[in-house]
C-alpha cells in the first residue's frame, strides 16, 4: 500500500514524498504562538483556535505509516501570491486523493494535514461554517509542528522566508 500511495502522490507535478517517524516531527508550543499572531487567527475553520482540542502529538503516534509530502514550486517575487495559493492547493488535492485511495483500501482512519492554511475558497472562509468540511484539512503548523525543523530531521532543507522556491509541507498518516 505504501508504494501505491507514494506513486499516486509522486505523479503530481512539484510533489515529493519521504517517510517520517512520529518521533521526527518537532512538536513545539511556540508554533501555536505564531498561529495566534497570524492576521487570519480565528477566521479559518481549519486553523487554531477553531480546530479540535486534542493531543495531536499523541494522535500522530497512533498511525503506523507516516509520509511527509511536500510541494516545491519555483518562486519569483512577482508571483508570490499565485505560487502561495497554487502550492497549497496542489498539495491539498493530492493529499485528499491519497486519503481516498487509502479509504477505498480499508484504511478508514487515514488522515492528512496540509501545508499552510486552507485555500479551497478563493473568497476566504464563510463566517458561519466551513463550506467544505469534507475536504478541508488542518495545517501541519496548526497542530504545533515546527515544519522547518521536522523537514530538517528527514534531510530536507527549507529556506525561510522562501526565496527561489515555495515549500508546502503536509503529512499523511494511515
C-alpha positions as CSV (number, residue, x, y, z in Angstrom):
1,X,0.0,0.0,0.0
2,X,2.8,2.4,0.8
3,X,4.2,2.2,-2.7
4,X,0.7,2.7,-4.3
5,X,0.2,5.8,-2.1
6,X,3.7,7.2,-2.9
7,X,3.2,6.5,-6.7
8,X,-0.1,8.4,-6.6
9,X,1.4,11.4,-4.8
10,X,4.6,11.5,-6.9
11,X,2.5,11.6,-10.1
12,X,1.5,15.1,-9.2
13,X,3.9,17.8,-10.6
14,X,6.0,19.5,-8.0
15,X,5.3,16.9,-5.2
16,X,7.9,14.8,-3.4
17,X,7.4,12.3,-0.6
18,X,9.6,10.9,2.2
19,X,8.8,8.6,5.0
20,X,8.9,10.1,8.5
21,X,8.6,8.7,12.0
22,X,6.3,10.4,14.6
23,X,9.5,10.9,16.7
24,X,11.0,13.0,13.8
25,X,8.1,15.5,13.9
26,X,9.1,18.5,16.0
27,X,6.0,19.4,18.1
28,X,6.6,22.8,19.8
29,X,4.3,25.0,21.8
30,X,5.9,28.1,20.3
31,X,4.4,27.2,16.9
32,X,1.0,27.8,18.4
33,X,2.0,31.4,19.2
34,X,2.8,32.0,15.5
35,X,-0.8,31.0,14.7
36,X,-2.1,33.4,17.3
37,X,-0.2,36.3,15.7
38,X,-1.4,35.4,12.2
39,X,-3.8,38.0,10.7
40,X,-6.2,35.1,9.9
41,X,-6.3,33.9,13.5
42,X,-9.9,33.0,14.4
43,X,-11.1,33.3,10.8
44,X,-10.1,30.0,9.1
45,X,-12.2,27.0,10.2
46,X,-9.2,24.6,9.9
47,X,-6.8,26.8,11.9
48,X,-6.5,27.5,15.6
49,X,-8.5,28.3,17.7
50,X,-11.3,26.6,15.6
51,X,-9.7,23.1,15.4
52,X,-10.5,20.3,17.8
53,X,-8.6,20.5,21.1
54,X,-6.9,17.1,21.1
55,X,-3.3,15.9,21.8
56,X,-2.1,15.9,18.2
57,X,1.3,14.5,19.1
58,X,-0.4,11.5,20.7
59,X,-2.8,11.3,17.8
60,X,0.1,11.2,15.2
61,X,1.8,8.4,17.2
62,X,-1.3,6.2,16.7
63,X,-0.5,5.9,12.9
64,X,1.7,3.1,11.8
65,X,2.6,4.8,8.5
66,X,3.5,8.5,8.0
67,X,4.6,10.3,4.9
68,X,5.9,13.8,4.7
69,X,4.6,15.2,1.4
70,X,5.9,18.4,0.1
71,X,5.3,20.7,-2.8
72,X,8.4,22.6,-4.1
73,X,7.4,25.3,-6.6
74,X,9.7,27.8,-8.3
75,X,9.1,31.3,-6.9
76,X,9.6,34.8,-8.1
77,X,8.7,37.9,-6.2
78,X,6.0,39.0,-8.7
79,X,4.3,35.6,-8.5
80,X,4.4,35.1,-4.7
81,X,0.6,35.2,-4.1
82,X,-0.1,32.9,-7.1
83,X,2.5,30.4,-6.1
84,X,1.4,30.6,-2.4
85,X,-2.2,29.6,-3.4
86,X,-1.2,27.1,-6.1
87,X,1.3,25.3,-4.0
88,X,-1.1,24.9,-1.1
89,X,-4.0,23.7,-3.3
90,X,-1.7,21.3,-5.3
91,X,-0.6,19.6,-2.1
92,X,-4.1,19.7,-0.6
93,X,-5.8,18.0,-3.5
94,X,-3.0,15.3,-3.8
95,X,-3.4,14.6,-0.1
96,X,-7.2,14.2,-0.5
97,X,-6.6,11.8,-3.4
98,X,-4.2,9.7,-1.2
99,X,-6.8,9.7,1.6
100,X,-9.4,8.5,-0.8
101,X,-7.2,5.7,-2.1
102,X,-6.5,4.6,1.5
103,X,-10.1,4.8,2.5
104,X,-11.0,2.6,-0.5
105,X,-8.3,0.2,0.6
106,X,-9.7,-0.4,4.1
107,X,-7.8,2.4,5.9
108,X,-10.8,4.4,7.1
109,X,-8.8,6.4,9.7
110,X,-6.3,7.7,7.2
111,X,-5.8,11.5,7.6
112,X,-3.7,14.2,6.2
113,X,-2.6,17.6,7.4
114,X,-1.9,20.2,4.8
115,X,0.8,22.8,4.4
116,X,-0.3,26.3,5.2
117,X,-3.8,27.4,5.8
118,X,-6.7,26.1,3.7
119,X,-7.2,28.0,0.4
120,X,-10.1,26.0,-1.1
121,X,-12.4,29.0,-1.1
122,X,-10.9,31.8,-3.2
123,X,-13.1,34.3,-1.3
124,X,-12.0,33.0,2.1
125,X,-13.9,31.2,4.8
126,X,-17.5,31.7,5.4
127,X,-18.3,33.4,8.7
128,X,-20.9,30.8,9.8
129,X,-19.3,27.5,8.8
130,X,-16.8,25.8,6.6
131,X,-18.1,25.4,3.0
132,X,-16.1,22.2,2.5
133,X,-15.8,20.3,5.8
134,X,-15.3,17.0,3.9
135,X,-12.3,18.4,2.1
136,X,-10.8,21.0,4.4
137,X,-7.8,19.9,6.4
138,X,-5.8,21.3,9.3
139,X,-2.4,22.7,8.6
140,X,0.6,20.9,10.0
141,X,1.6,24.1,11.7
142,X,-1.8,24.4,13.2
143,X,-1.3,21.2,15.3
144,X,2.0,22.6,16.6
145,X,4.6,21.1,14.3
146,X,7.7,23.1,13.6
147,X,7.7,22.2,9.8
148,X,11.2,23.5,9.1
149,X,12.8,21.5,11.9
150,X,10.7,18.4,11.1
151,X,11.8,18.6,7.4
152,X,15.4,19.0,8.5
153,X,15.0,15.8,10.6
154,X,14.5,13.8,7.3
155,X,17.2,15.7,5.3
156,X,15.0,18.3,3.7
157,X,16.4,21.9,3.9
158,X,13.7,24.5,3.7
159,X,14.8,28.1,3.4
160,X,12.6,30.6,5.3
161,X,11.5,33.0,4.2
162,X,11.1,31.5,0.8
163,X,13.5,32.8,-1.9
164,X,13.7,30.7,-5.0
165,X,11.2,28.0,-4.1
166,X,7.9,27.9,-2.1
167,X,7.7,24.8,0.0
168,X,4.4,23.5,1.3
169,X,4.7,20.5,3.6
170,X,1.9,18.2,4.6
171,X,1.6,14.9,6.4
172,X,-0.3,11.7,5.5
173,X,-1.0,9.0,8.1
174,X,-2.6,5.6,8.0
